[in-house]
């Protein structure tokens, strides 16, 4: 694939990290292969996760093609950018085409990223994972690499004002690859992935710098002294979002 915009954006991101004193801590980079297909399963906290989750691959000299909801590609500004990065659109109601495209990319030796929660986590903890990551990796015969982020929510996330001020900390953990096979039960593989990512994320939260852990901070989970919604509250908010989205879709199709 020819890439002109993507490398320039990575260079711009590196400049942002330096000028903005974005303190990025990364562990486990060796788990991202230097060549060949691999699927990165990433937790989802913010609208800048595409940048941050692609950083480990960039440090290994690779570009990550992310699977994203089709609505992003329909945006007049975001759409052309996503297509220029060769990211992969997937339909919420029927993801077969997107999954097949991801499998083709992986077979061609690309690094592909997926957010198996399916949406941004308002609780900042890991939501129940969908089985698509397990099924795509198994069908393509590539490693499934768990990746967790923490701190990205402080820049731009749901329900909060954007804040690209300086001196923020972002933690990234790349876990050991899993190797799902086509005859493995996707539910079992997904449960294993869930457990690994929950443990990794808990480690990132526990080790987050004390200076960035103000009591009641909205960017900390409720279970860690913050004021983010609990998982139960977040689930209710997500249900309301889905209902509102369905209502808008019905209105749009009415004559």
Rosetta blueprint (number, residue, H / E / L):
1 X L
2 X L
3 X L
4 X L
5 X H
6 X H
7 X H
8 X H
9 X H
10 X H
11 X H
12 X H
13 X H
14 X H
15 X H
16 X H
17 X H
18 X H
19 X H
20 X L
21 X L
22 X L
23 X E
24 X E
25 X E
26 X E
27 X E
28 X L
29 X H
30 X H
31 X H
32 X L
33 X L
34 X L
35 X L
36 X L
37 X L
38 X E
39 X E
40 X E
41 X E
42 X E
43 X L
44 X L
45 X L
46 X L
47 X L
48 X L
49 X H
50 X H
51 X H
52 X H
53 X H
54 X H
55 X H
56 X H
57 X H
58 X H
59 X H
60 X L
61 X L
62 X L
63 X L
64 X E
65 X E
66 X E
67 X E
68 X E
69 X E
70 X H
71 X H
72 X H
73 X H
74 X H
75 X L
76 X L
77 X L
78 X H
79 X H
80 X H
81 X H
82 X H
83 X H
84 X H
85 X L
86 X L
87 X L
88 X E
89 X E
90 X E
91 X L
92 X L
93 X L
94 X L
95 X L
96 X H
97 X H
98 X H
99 X H
100 X H
101 X H
102 X H
103 X H
104 X H
105 X H
106 X H
107 X H
108 X L
109 X L
110 X L
111 X E
112 X E
113 X E
114 X E
115 X L
116 X L
117 X L
118 X L
119 X L
120 X L
121 X L
122 X L
123 X L
124 X L
125 X L
126 X L
127 X L
128 X L
129 X L
130 X L
131 X L
132 X H
133 X H
134 X H
135 X H
136 X H
137 X H
138 X H
139 X H
140 X H
141 X L
142 X L
143 X E
144 X E
145 X E
146 X E
147 X E
148 X E
149 X E
150 X E
151 X L
152 X H
153 X H
154 X H
155 X L
156 X L
157 X L
158 X L
159 X L
160 X L
161 X L
162 X L
163 X L
164 X L
165 X L
166 X L
167 X L
168 X L
169 X E
170 X E
171 X E
172 X E
173 X E
174 X E
175 X L
176 X L
177 X L
178 X E
179 X L
180 X L
181 X L
182 X L
183 X L
184 X L
185 X L
186 X H
187 X H
188 X H
189 X H
190 X H
191 X H
192 X H
193 X H
194 X H
195 X H
196 X H
197 X H
198 X H
199 X H
200 X H
201 X H
202 X H
203 X H
204 X H
205 X H
206 X H
207 X L
208 X L
209 X L
210 X H
211 X H
212 X H
213 X L
214 X L
215 X L
216 X L
217 X L
218 X L
219 X L
220 X L
221 X L
222 X H
223 X H
224 X H
225 X L
226 X L
227 X L
228 X L
229 X L
230 X L
231 X H
232 X H
233 X H
234 X H
235 X H
236 X H
237 X H
238 X H
239 X H
240 X H
241 X H
242 X H
243 X H
244 X H
245 X H
246 X H
247 X H
248 X H
249 X H
250 X H
251 X H
252 X H
253 X H
254 X L
255 X L
